[in-house]
Amino acid sequence: MSMKRTLFVVVAILVVAALFAFASPKNNPADAKDAVATITQMENDAVKADLAGDSSFYRNNYADNWTGGTSFGTWDTKQSLLRDMNDTDKNSTKSEDIKDLNVRVYSNTAIATYTTTYDSMRHGEHVARTILSTDTFIKQNGAWKQVSSHSSEAAK
């Protein structure tokens, strides 16, 4: 290949790369603000769902392959969570409070961190504690879905 042709190919590659860089989606501050508001509302609605024993919130807002690491050292799936919520004889929430909620948005992914204090029945046993949680959300087909959660008991 001649030197002119090689130079032409290199310049063409650089031009195409630059066009892709300018055409790629950018984080829009208004979109990020809307995402923070939406996820903040979702986190607060989850507390309301827990208090009401409303499993439909989780059915509608969690990804089908959602997993949660609990502060009890176990893994939950969306299916096991729904099953537990529907067994109201052994699982219910008497009180729950969320605080220090912080939502960070990265394009179509968001991370929410917060502290929750609750008093509930879990698998027939009374549990009252404060936990630290991190929830991961993705935006698919225009809707935010929670895909993962992890909690640990807060230091006393």
ABEGO torsion letter per residue (X at the ends): XBAAAAAAAAAAAAAAAAAAAAABBBBBAAAAAAAAAAAAAAAAAAAAAAAAGBAAAAAAABBAABBBBBAAGBBBBAAAAAAAAABAAABBBABBBBBGBBBBBBEABBBBBBBBBBBBBBGGBBBBBBBBBBBBBBBBGGBBBBABBBBBBBBX
